[in-house]
Amino acid sequence: MKSIKHIFYLGITLCGICSCSDFLETNPSTSVADTEVFTTTAGAQAALNGSYYHMRAYNSGGADRQDDYGIPSIRLISDMCGEDIIAWGGWYVYNYNYWGETRADIYRSSQLWTFHYRLINNTNSIIAYIDQCDGAEVEKRHIKGQALAMRGWAYFSLAQLFQQTYSIAQNMPGVPIYTEPTTESTEGKPRGTLDNTYAQVLSDLKNAEELLADFDRGNNINHFDLSVVEGILSEVYQVMNHWEESGKYAERVLEKYPLTTNEQYLSGFNDENTPSWIWGMRQTEEQNMSDYSLFAMWGNDTRKCFTFRAYFLADDFVALFDEDDIRYQFEFWWDQIYASYKFRDNDDCRGSIVFMRSEEMLLNVAEALARQGKETEAREFLWQLQDLRNARRSTSSGNDLIEDILIERRKELYGEGYALFDLLRNQKPLLRTGNHINYGGATTLASRSWRFVFQLPNAEMKNNKSLVDGIWPNGDQNPYDGVYTPQ
Amino acid sequence: MNKQFFFILSFMMCIPVLSAQNREVTGVVTSSDDEQPLIGVTVIDKQTQRGTVTNENGEFSLSLPERSQQLLVSYLGYKTREVTITGNQTLRIALEPDVVAIDEVMVIAYGTGKKSTFTGSATVIKSESIEKIRTSNVTQALQGQSSGVQVINSSGQPGDNSSILIRGIGSVNASSSPLYVVDGVAYDGYLNQINSADVESITILKDASATALYGSRAANGVIMIITKKGVSEKGQINFRSTFGFSSLAVDLPRALSSDEFVGLTWLAMKNGRMDAGISDAEASAYATDNLVNELKINPYNTNKPVGLDGLIDPNAQLLFSGDWRGELLKSRMRQEYTLDISGKTQRSDYFVSGGYVSDKGIFTAQQFERFTTRANLNYQPRAWLQTGTNTSLSHSIRKIWIDSSTIWFLRTISPTYPVYEWDYEKGDYKLDSNGNRIYDYGDNRQTWIAWNPLADAAYNPSPATTDNVSSRSYIELTFLPGLKFRTNFSVDFYLYSYDGYTNGEYGYAAGFGGEAYKENYRNMSYTINNLLTYNKTFANHHLNVLAGQEAYTMKQKYLMASKRGFPFGGLTEIGSASEMNSMDSYQDNYRLLSWLSRIEYDYADKYYISGSFRTDGTSRFHPDTRWGNFWSIGASWRISNEEFLKVYPWIDNLKLKASYGAVGNDDLRIGNASNYYAYQGLYATGMNDYNNAGVTISRLPNKSLKWESNIQTNIGVDFALFNKLEGGVEWFNRASKDLLFPMPLAPSTGFGSIDRNIGNVKNYGIEFELHYQAVNRKDLKWTIDLNGTSYKNIITKLPQEEMNSGYFKWREGESRYNFWGVEYAGVNPETGNDQFWKNIYDTSSGEKVLTGRELTENLNELTSDDQKKYLGDALPKLFGGFTNTLSYKGIDFSLLIYYSLGGKLYDSDYSQMMSYRTGYSMHPDMLKAWTSENTSAQFPRISTAYANTMGSYSSKFLFDNTFVRLRNITLGYTLPKAISGKIQVNSLRLFVQSDNPLTFGKAVGRGTDPEQSISGQTNNRFPVTQSFSFGLQLNL
């Protein structure tokens, strides 16, 4: 019986030993504590890398859908809203049909909103903590510069999606501005005015311009360097109708990048090594958009992998091209619709995607000059492109010249994500004539229609205490429908 | 009084003298209903507590002192009798079956208890009831068997879990699932790895008094699965086999024929044109001319199969028709064999079993195959030492898992699209070099392109294998009579491995030469506990004390890799493929440290009180908040043992009980996955910029996060009357507080929400169980069981006044599953379009006043919150089961009905088929859609343009979901002993059964199975199946 007693005491002792407190400390295996990230510049660089990834990552807008890939998705949404492309099935088709994708209660507005603000919060942390990191000053400067460029770009992109264009809506509500990392106690910020938003955009981009002056991004086409920042500044000033500045910045970039040769133009727009590409993204075997990139959407049957065979060109748009224009790479299929061969995936189905190239800069310069009345110089720039592509030279002047430049823009840049932003910026109506009607796309919308502008997601209206939940002018929400009349 | 005293005193003084004079008492015990001898009956001398059990012939013999006068004769399932020893002749004792079984022993948390005295709320479901249901997952057998328990068998895939809720939904954003405990310890394995034939009983613990000892994991109730042990000295050999076939319990909506689908497509195109302002004639011409383009394939022998009148051209002949349903859904076999051998000796008992199930479901190539073995052993090497182990191994293979898109496909694919490639020139299906048809991957489909589920099943075998080891071992030391120390050591281990494969010859992966995708989850968890119990009876007092300590640790490891590009066909392993596609791995650790205790006391078998207390520390929370205390108190009063009720002999039992306590819930979730580190501020890794490692912000720090707690009250009455009717009624209230809510943040902060313990929810209701022995004669027995539960779910506190959650709006004082949305107002007979009610508000006074409502056809006007209206609650008002069991001589018959009354279902499975979308087939109801000739139609005009309401949520597709399901019907025949004895078997039973043969309810008419999710939503689930089986049960 004694031995049992011993066992009993031993057992009690063992119970005591088990109860050490470390036992209950467990940590995730694939996440790190926020406090550990910003100790060295290497950590800050990792946060920056994460932000770059976010800009093209699946589910970056929280929609968890195959049309939620950050920038490439935004570009496709923009193209779907224009007059040039017909979406016959595939993805983004509700944008094409104007079936209400701008509504506050549809995932799309939330996806766009969330994508940008997650990026902004990540960049805010980098900007706030980079100075306290251990590391070389030059590294810190470059990391900070890139983060600022990202933030500036994000606010610019938001401003274009969630409000009428700057030139007529400066005093309209902008988007909430955050410049500090979000904490548990951060409150929602008010919309302010669009002027406030653009002030932030310019301040960030100008700071970035300074910090990135000596930054070499190597072969990372997706990174913000001085040229990308200058290109974006050109776009920003263009939207603001500050023509001189817009032209100046575009020209600076144009000096550094050659135009796309015809051979390059005809080779499928899938190679990031094309010398005219200023900004874009690669797809790799590990990081790609699977069968949901633009290459899988276009109907031309050249892709080796799955294709939705969904995007075609409207016949009215094809009619804008001369047949001997080298960009006339169209085929009339099934006696019905024009297929375009502009976008063709590479052999691995992992083609790169362009976000900015020198032709846009050239057209920005031409437009800026034309808007300033410097028509001869404007024409010279325009002819440079028209000659190259074997298009007829525009000889018009005044407003017609500007229109010609805008048409050249569509012809050169279609499918690259400019359609919606150009409609808004130029206060154009949406006139879908011709064969759009056969594909449910014969929508007509007046200039400055609110249907072009996304409503703020319901969750923002409900949970941001600084916003008044009501339709403008009674509240902070954008109208869904109707036409905006500048005050 | 004095007399008694002297009586006892004289006894005590006589002991040494009398004990020397022993006599032999012999007897035979039989059952009163059939006079058969009873084996293993316990016979105890009341005076000396000496006892024995009866042998194979029901005989016993005891050597007892002369003073012994009374024997206690007890046997499970029979009423205990006190028998007076008279003379020297053999006692003939007939035991009466205890129909109401009030003295049954049941397994409770960390021990056992008597049903008659238990202060908490629990239901025991015995193996006989579990065995009746044909299932490859034991949880599915629980439906309709216990009050307070809502079991939703929403999946017809073999081996799938059912979702189980005990007394309502105790949480909003954390888990609402009960804790599963197998043989006393929380179970971490797969539920479908448990062989139902090994299960002795399942006890469902429902209130705090019953569950508080499981502390931080007990808030949603506990389901205790107890496996069998050897009980027969003679030894038992049981063999059981069943085989049968399945089909859908509720048929899918009838598939439109090609003619119907093509006709509707034509109409949609025509109407679409007219919506764009084109004239009738032009629109008809357009539709006729372009129909084939819209279809993308022409199944007819003419270019314009539909004429200008919208009718199929009489000369048009259908060339082919894709019989998708017939090819994909087939009635396939299920077979199951189980064998067990069990027995006991004086010092040991054993139960050894093996089982095999092959359940082929109803979908092509689908299969769930499982092999199980189990050994439950107990041994007592010394009087003070007992040890034992329950160990089971299982291995299962699941051939195909059908996801919702396959079901969506099945519902919306038109026979216009062939299953196999069609050769127009030949006028027949294309054949490959072996003369077989070639699967059509949908190049000519408008949707579901590059896919053929039938081909996938044939070409892409992707089995998932699960290996499960589950072991429960113990050593128990008895120091003094009543004082025991027990150490339990339990292990649950599983390895889930998925061998994904996509062939490189056909379909989606043909562009890159195929893909291998391998995935492994390895889970290992241990529980060690040390328990000290003390059991003491003195005079009328009885005391039972438990104190213990427990540690739990779980480690889950995940590993995934995928490569693409096989050199040629027939290869499936990663090693053979050329290009790295993706890789991932992670691990999770979860630990608990606990102290627990319980005291039970009763007086004179009339008054019982119990109290329990547990302290848990969990790794899931910050050190400052990780310790929580959970406790309960319970009391019961057995009124039937009071003198004043003893005059009514028809009252077998009457008990009042009440309990109160607090239990916890630490299972915070992200989506459906457990969140083990919710309090930490984190950056997620793996957010790489190509080859440069990257991180992004994933969580805000949240140190104050803590348990959800659940305050539970239970008041009930149990009764047993006339030795015929037994039952209980209970009222419960579960007040969940500190519920984890994602407190919404403005998304512009970069976060949609932050988790906070800020909500309260209450579930209260009433439940009853009745068991009625309608007839209990020797040859004829008939029992009726009925149970029902009605509960309400009320949100009592929210982080803000109201919150939107999908189709629901959460408001204080209302149910969490209250549908809110725009109210549908029927079809406008003039235009054929859907109409909705639009609220009109007046804001001129500065306040928003609802002044009226008007009809609108434009849902886009109704996007704001103030256009929503309460549309109904998803939760049923009353649900339960009704069982009849009948036996007559060798024939037995039983049926189980499950009913669920009230509750709404938002039927998106139906709505997805109720408008025109290019390439998708429709519901037959669309044939009755509005036309200019049929303006009173219930369904709106079909149009390519009028698709703006599609997918938009309103009350249009919200339906009442009352349903009744005949869950099981069984007919069996046991061979008479006279015959079975001749072939050397104890008993042989043959049976036929059908599971889910009948379902009644509105949903059936729509082709939707009424058993969907608790939240009243459909999601193209694999529907529940019905089955018809034969079987035999053999006892040697």
Interface residues (C-beta under 8 A of the other chain):
Chain A: I4 K5 I7 F8 G11 L14 C15 C18 S19 S21 F23 L24 E25 T26 N27 P28 S29 T30 S31 V32 A33 D34 T35 V37 Q45 A46 A47 L48 N49 G50 S51 Y52 Y53 H54 A57 G62 G89 N97 W99 G100 R103 A104 D105 S110 W113 T114 Y117 R118 I120 N121 N122 S125 V175 P176 Y178 T182 T183 E184 T186 E187 G188 K189 N220 N222 R282 T284 E285 E286 Q287 D291 R303 K304 C305 F306 F308 W334 Q336 C349 I437 N438 G440 A442 P457 N458 A459 E460 K462 N463 N464 K465 S466 L467 N474 Y480 D481
Chain B: G272 R273 A276 N290 N293 W384 Q446 T447 I449 A450 L477 F479 F485 T487 Y508 G511 F512 I528 N530 Q549 A551 T553 E579 M580 N581 S582 Y586 Q587 D588 N589 Y590 R591 L592 L593 G617 T618 S619 P623 R626 Y676 Y677 Q680 G681 L682 Y683 A684 T685 G686 M687 N688 D689 Y690 N692 A693 G694 V695 T696 I697 S698 R699 L700 P701 N702 P744 L745 A746 P747 S748 T749 G750 F751 G752 I754 N804 T843 N860 T863 S864 D865 T918 G919 T944 A945 A947 N948
